[in-house]
Amino acid sequence: MSLSAVGLSLVAALSFVAGGSFMKLSSGFARPVPGAAALALFLGGAVAQTLAMKHGEMGVSYVFILGLEAVLAFAIGAFLFRENVSAAKLLGVALIIGGFALLHASTAVGTH
């Protein structure tokens, strides 16, 4: 992935995670301001993801964004929303990171 694709992917993942946080704060869209913020952030994330995927393989770009989003969402859930952290959840996060590393490594050496 090019540096611009990585940057756009980071913007997409951060937008999606921030959108998810506002979605949680919206209480199922019962609170309109956090709900509107969630929708705007999801739209911004989708635009950034679309631009990022223009510069790389769909599988690698998409998995990178989803994986980064999952790891960031887990961290925000744990730190901001005080959600439970267990060994199984930490293992899941490690597997997500390892899976992306394998995808990236196979792309870097040209194997598909």
NORHU-V827426 format. One record per pair of residues at least 6 apart in sequence whose C-alpha atoms are under 6 Angstrom apart, sorted by sequence separation. I is the first residue (numbers start at 1). J is the second residue. If there is no record, write none. Layout:
# NORHU-V827426
I|J ; I|J
This chain:
# NORHU-V827426
29|35 ; 77|83 ; 26|34 ; 53|61 ; 26|35 ; 22|34 ; 23|35 ; 23|38 ; 22|38 ; 19|38 ; 19|41 ; 19|42 ; 15|41 ; 16|42 ; 16|45 ; 67|96 ; 15|45 ; 12|45 ; 12|48 ; 12|49 ; 8|48 ; 9|49 ; 9|52 ; 8|52 ; 5|52 ; 5|55 ; 13|65 ; 1|56 ; 9|65 ; 13|69 ; 17|73
